[in-house]
Amino acid sequence: MIADQLREALRHQPQSVAIITAAGADGPVGVTVSSFGSASMRPPLVAAWIGATASAWPVLSTVPMFAVHLLGTGQRELADLFARKGADRFGPATAWEPDEDGVPHLLDAPVRMRCQAVRRMEVGDHVALVGAPVEIRSVPEEVPPLVRHQGRWTSVA
């Protein structure tokens, strides 16, 4: 089946790992994605591909603001936590705080982007969430990124 062949072929391509968070009426939501990147430089836009059945999608499909957190090599457990169904993602093990709009920011992420949602586009079983960064914070030191490759969390370092 071509879908299985595509999945196997794409295992050879490293993918960046990010956690997308937002404020919902019933509390914060978040999800790990392994398909995130720049969508445009003029204007500056980023895009994340999120499974249409992800538990965070009902909130992400309507919020005006969301946050993107690019993870470092030492954050495999955090990536796993936000990828697991039914996990207490914002429990005591997660260092986070809300911004002025209530959007949760993960304090240990090497890069955090606060984004205004500008477009959502359904494509197959995923949805592209496109955002315009309005604030970007990064740590001053170089942190090797966490990536997904061959079905595992790894690093390019």
Contacts in CASP RR format, 6 or more apart in sequence:
PFRMAT RR
TARGET T0000
AUTHOR 0000-0000-0000
METHOD contacts of the structure
MODEL  1
MIADQLREALRHQPQSVAIITAAGADGPVGVTVSSFGSASMRPPLVAAWI
GATASAWPVLSTVPMFAVHLLGTGQRELADLFARKGADRFGPATAWEPDE
DGVPHLLDAPVRMRCQAVRRMEVGDHVALVGAPVEIRSVPEEVPPLVRHQ
GRWTSVA
11 149 0 8 1.000
11 150 0 8 1.000
11 151 0 8 1.000
12 149 0 8 1.000
12 150 0 8 1.000
13 149 0 8 1.000
14 147 0 8 1.000
14 148 0 8 1.000
14 149 0 8 1.000
14 154 0 8 1.000
14 156 0 8 1.000
15 34 0 8 1.000
15 35 0 8 1.000
15 147 0 8 1.000
15 148 0 8 1.000
15 149 0 8 1.000
16 34 0 8 1.000
16 35 0 8 1.000
16 36 0 8 1.000
16 37 0 8 1.000
16 70 0 8 1.000
16 145 0 8 1.000
16 147 0 8 1.000
17 32 0 8 1.000
17 33 0 8 1.000
17 34 0 8 1.000
17 36 0 8 1.000
17 70 0 8 1.000
17 71 0 8 1.000
17 79 0 8 1.000
17 145 0 8 1.000
17 146 0 8 1.000
17 147 0 8 1.000
17 148 0 8 1.000
17 153 0 8 1.000
18 32 0 8 1.000
18 33 0 8 1.000
18 36 0 8 1.000
18 48 0 8 1.000
18 68 0 8 1.000
18 69 0 8 1.000
18 70 0 8 1.000
18 71 0 8 1.000
19 30 0 8 1.000
19 31 0 8 1.000
19 32 0 8 1.000
19 33 0 8 1.000
19 68 0 8 1.000
19 69 0 8 1.000
19 71 0 8 1.000
19 78 0 8 1.000
19 79 0 8 1.000
19 82 0 8 1.000
19 106 0 8 1.000
19 109 0 8 1.000
20 30 0 8 1.000
20 31 0 8 1.000
20 33 0 8 1.000
20 36 0 8 1.000
20 48 0 8 1.000
20 50 0 8 1.000
20 56 0 8 1.000
20 60 0 8 1.000
20 66 0 8 1.000
20 67 0 8 1.000
20 68 0 8 1.000
20 69 0 8 1.000
20 129 0 8 1.000
21 28 0 8 1.000
21 29 0 8 1.000
21 30 0 8 1.000
21 66 0 8 1.000
21 67 0 8 1.000
21 69 0 8 1.000
21 96 0 8 1.000
21 103 0 8 1.000
21 104 0 8 1.000
21 105 0 8 1.000
21 106 0 8 1.000
22 28 0 8 1.000
22 29 0 8 1.000
22 30 0 8 1.000
22 56 0 8 1.000
22 59 0 8 1.000
22 60 0 8 1.000
22 63 0 8 1.000
22 65 0 8 1.000
22 66 0 8 1.000
22 67 0 8 1.000
22 103 0 8 1.000
22 104 0 8 1.000
23 29 0 8 1.000
23 59 0 8 1.000
23 63 0 8 1.000
23 65 0 8 1.000
23 98 0 8 1.000
23 101 0 8 1.000
23 102 0 8 1.000
23 103 0 8 1.000
23 104 0 8 1.000
24 59 0 8 1.000
24 63 0 8 1.000
25 59 0 8 1.000
27 90 0 8 1.000
28 89 0 8 1.000
28 90 0 8 1.000
28 96 0 8 1.000
28 98 0 8 1.000
28 102 0 8 1.000
28 104 0 8 1.000
29 55 0 8 1.000
29 56 0 8 1.000
29 59 0 8 1.000
29 60 0 8 1.000
29 89 0 8 1.000
30 56 0 8 1.000
30 82 0 8 1.000
30 89 0 8 1.000
30 104 0 8 1.000
31 50 0 8 1.000
31 54 0 8 1.000
31 55 0 8 1.000
31 56 0 8 1.000
31 57 0 8 1.000
31 60 0 8 1.000
31 82 0 8 1.000
31 83 0 8 1.000
32 79 0 8 1.000
32 80 0 8 1.000
32 82 0 8 1.000
32 83 0 8 1.000
33 48 0 8 1.000
33 49 0 8 1.000
33 50 0 8 1.000
34 148 0 8 1.000
35 48 0 8 1.000
35 49 0 8 1.000
35 126 0 8 1.000
36 46 0 8 1.000
36 47 0 8 1.000
36 48 0 8 1.000
36 49 0 8 1.000
36 68 0 8 1.000
36 70 0 8 1.000
37 46 0 8 1.000
37 47 0 8 1.000
37 48 0 8 1.000
38 45 0 8 1.000
38 46 0 8 1.000
38 47 0 8 1.000
39 45 0 8 1.000
39 46 0 8 1.000
39 47 0 8 1.000
39 130 0 8 1.000
39 131 0 8 1.000
43 132 0 8 1.000
44 132 0 8 1.000
44 133 0 8 1.000
45 118 0 8 1.000
45 130 0 8 1.000
45 131 0 8 1.000
45 132 0 8 1.000
46 68 0 8 1.000
46 113 0 8 1.000
46 115 0 8 1.000
46 130 0 8 1.000
46 131 0 8 1.000
46 133 0 8 1.000
47 128 0 8 1.000
47 129 0 8 1.000
47 130 0 8 1.000
47 131 0 8 1.000
48 68 0 8 1.000
48 128 0 8 1.000
48 129 0 8 1.000
49 123 0 8 1.000
49 126 0 8 1.000
49 127 0 8 1.000
49 128 0 8 1.000
49 129 0 8 1.000
50 56 0 8 1.000
50 57 0 8 1.000
50 60 0 8 1.000
50 126 0 8 1.000
50 127 0 8 1.000
50 129 0 8 1.000
51 57 0 8 1.000
51 125 0 8 1.000
51 126 0 8 1.000
51 127 0 8 1.000
52 122 0 8 1.000
52 124 0 8 1.000
52 125 0 8 1.000
52 126 0 8 1.000
52 127 0 8 1.000
53 125 0 8 1.000
54 60 0 8 1.000
55 85 0 8 1.000
55 86 0 8 1.000
57 127 0 8 1.000
60 66 0 8 1.000
60 129 0 8 1.000
61 120 0 8 1.000
61 127 0 8 1.000
63 103 0 8 1.000
63 117 0 8 1.000
64 101 0 8 1.000
64 116 0 8 1.000
64 117 0 8 1.000
65 101 0 8 1.000
65 103 0 8 1.000
65 114 0 8 1.000
65 115 0 8 1.000
65 116 0 8 1.000
65 117 0 8 1.000
66 103 0 8 1.000
66 115 0 8 1.000
66 117 0 8 1.000
66 129 0 8 1.000
66 131 0 8 1.000
67 99 0 8 1.000
67 103 0 8 1.000
67 104 0 8 1.000
67 105 0 8 1.000
67 106 0 8 1.000
67 112 0 8 1.000
67 113 0 8 1.000
67 114 0 8 1.000
67 115 0 8 1.000
68 111 0 8 1.000
68 112 0 8 1.000
68 113 0 8 1.000
68 115 0 8 1.000
68 133 0 8 1.000
69 105 0 8 1.000
69 106 0 8 1.000
69 109 0 8 1.000
69 111 0 8 1.000
69 112 0 8 1.000
69 113 0 8 1.000
70 109 0 8 1.000
70 110 0 8 1.000
70 111 0 8 1.000
70 112 0 8 1.000
70 113 0 8 1.000
70 145 0 8 1.000
71 78 0 8 1.000
71 79 0 8 1.000
71 109 0 8 1.000
71 110 0 8 1.000
71 145 0 8 1.000
71 146 0 8 1.000
72 109 0 8 1.000
72 110 0 8 1.000
72 143 0 8 1.000
72 144 0 8 1.000
72 145 0 8 1.000
72 146 0 8 1.000
72 155 0 8 1.000
73 143 0 8 1.000
73 144 0 8 1.000
73 145 0 8 1.000
73 146 0 8 1.000
73 155 0 8 1.000
73 157 0 8 1.000
74 146 0 8 1.000
75 108 0 8 1.000
75 109 0 8 1.000
75 146 0 8 1.000
76 146 0 8 1.000
76 153 0 8 1.000
78 94 0 8 1.000
78 106 0 8 1.000
78 108 0 8 1.000
79 146 0 8 1.000
79 153 0 8 1.000
80 153 0 8 1.000
81 87 0 8 1.000
81 89 0 8 1.000
81 93 0 8 1.000
81 94 0 8 1.000
82 89 0 8 1.000
90 96 0 8 1.000
90 104 0 8 1.000
94 106 0 8 1.000
95 106 0 8 1.000
95 107 0 8 1.000
95 108 0 8 1.000
96 104 0 8 1.000
96 105 0 8 1.000
96 106 0 8 1.000
96 107 0 8 1.000
97 104 0 8 1.000
97 105 0 8 1.000
97 107 0 8 1.000
98 104 0 8 1.000
98 105 0 8 1.000
99 105 0 8 1.000
99 114 0 8 1.000
103 114 0 8 1.000
105 112 0 8 1.000
105 114 0 8 1.000
106 112 0 8 1.000
110 138 0 8 1.000
110 139 0 8 1.000
110 143 0 8 1.000
110 145 0 8 1.000
111 136 0 8 1.000
111 137 0 8 1.000
111 138 0 8 1.000
111 139 0 8 1.000
112 136 0 8 1.000
112 137 0 8 1.000
112 138 0 8 1.000
113 133 0 8 1.000
113 135 0 8 1.000
113 136 0 8 1.000
113 137 0 8 1.000
114 133 0 8 1.000
114 134 0 8 1.000
114 135 0 8 1.000
114 136 0 8 1.000
115 131 0 8 1.000
115 132 0 8 1.000
115 133 0 8 1.000
115 134 0 8 1.000
116 131 0 8 1.000
116 132 0 8 1.000
116 134 0 8 1.000
117 129 0 8 1.000
117 130 0 8 1.000
117 131 0 8 1.000
118 130 0 8 1.000
118 131 0 8 1.000
118 132 0 8 1.000
119 128 0 8 1.000
119 130 0 8 1.000
119 131 0 8 1.000
120 127 0 8 1.000
120 128 0 8 1.000
120 129 0 8 1.000
120 130 0 8 1.000
121 127 0 8 1.000
121 128 0 8 1.000
121 130 0 8 1.000
144 155 0 8 1.000
144 156 0 8 1.000
144 157 0 8 1.000
145 155 0 8 1.000
145 156 0 8 1.000
146 153 0 8 1.000
146 154 0 8 1.000
146 155 0 8 1.000
147 153 0 8 1.000
147 154 0 8 1.000
147 155 0 8 1.000
147 156 0 8 1.000
148 154 0 8 1.000
END
